[in-house]
Structure formats: C-alpha cells, structure tokens
Amino acid sequence: GAGVSQSPRYKVAKRGQDVALRCDPISGHVSLFWYQQALGQGPEFLTYFQNEAQLDKSGLPSDRFFAERPEGSVSTLKIQRTQQEDSAVYLCASSLAMQGDTGELFFGEGSRLTVL
Amino acid sequence: DQQVKQNSPSLSVQEGRISILNCDYTNSMFDYFLWYKKYPAEGPTFLISISSIKDKNEDGRFTVFLNKSAKHLSLHIVPSQPGDSAVYFCAASYGGSQGNLIFGKGTKLSVKP
C-alpha cells in the first residue's frame, strides 16, 4: 500500500498477556517512529529507528516494552505482561528523512490496545 | 510538565469564518513546529510547519504564525469549511529533527455549516 500500515487495528488483551503490534512503513522510508496516545492526550514518543538501528528508546515507559526493526523495514512493538495503564492507541510513523533533517512524518492509523 | 500546551480542548466556528487554534510552548530549545490534523479512527496527517527562523508560513487556507518571544504559535484557517472539523495537534522538536516530536493534547475544531 501507499501509506503506513499497522496491524492489528484493535487488540483486547487480558492483564499479564504479551502483545505484538506490527508496523509496515512506507517503502524506502529510512526513519520509523513509535508513539503512544492515551485517551484525551497527544501522541507521546516511544522510540525511533534509522533503518535497522534503534537510535532512541528514551520514551519506552518500562522494560516490558521492546521494539525491533531487524531488516530496516517492518517494525514490531512488543509489550510483555500487559497492564491496564498500557491501554492506548499505538501509532507508527515513518519518514524519508534521517534524524537531524526536517521531514514530514507519515502516520499509520494506529493499533488500539485495550487491556482488561 | 507539559512542554507544548493547547489550552483550548475545543473550538466551534461557523463555516466561512476564521478558525484560530493556539499553542504555547515552554522550551526555548524548540526550533521547529508543526501542526497535524486527525480525523477519528485515522492517524494524524501533517498540515503545515514553521521553522523558528520564520514568523509566518502560509499554505492555501492555512497560515501558521510564530511568536518566539512569547513562545506562542497559532494556526489560522480561512475560510473554515465543514471538512476542517477534526482534532488539531501542535507539535515541536529540537535541533531540526522531526523524530522526537513533542505534541500538545489537541484542540477539537467543529466547523458548522
């Protein structure tokens, strides 16, 4: 597809369950970002990849959160032992620019995670 | 502490009139500012941006104004159209990078026919 694709769009998990969220960025986009958007809030930065290298993971809220982009294309955000406070929309964005350049971020539709 | 603040959670405007959305920031290191628009169940889409070396940037019906001394920016939409009804997020970044965008909480704009 032409845009950033995320799956699943909706995920309901029981507390303590592990989840994996997938992001397929726009082809050729070097930079990939994950953001977390809680209800009524703006998106908050989680982590950033330049190709396969995770250059910034300062926004990951705990060591239960792990992201990877092994081949510099598709990325997976994994949340282990989910807690209710993890309930949010997880947004993936990609950009043609490398960090340090100004470039538009293209966001996917998000994966809405609900932890019961 | 919120570094980017959008103090109006909602705004209602009549079609054809001007919409003004405001954003304040606290960090003087920010040098690049963006506005994103979000429809329900969709991801945010880029609308317009401005570098701190400018005080105005215009794109069609959309104009962003930056007042660095006041640490304030605003988005003007003229004329407003019903299709502009969405949540608008203000965002800022350091050092030219768009990676670590800091977003405000958003303002929900409703344009009434």
Interface residues (C-beta under 8 A of the other chain):
Chain A: V4 S31 F33 Y35 G40 Q41 G42 P43 E44 F45 Y48 L55 D56 S58 G59 L91 A93 S95 A97 Q99 G100 D101 T102 G103 E104 L105 F106 F107 G108 E109 G110
Chain B: V4 Q6 Y32 Y36 A41 E42 G43 P44 T45 F46 S49 S51 F89 A91 G95 G96 S97 Q98 G99 N100 L101 I102 F103 G104 K105 G106
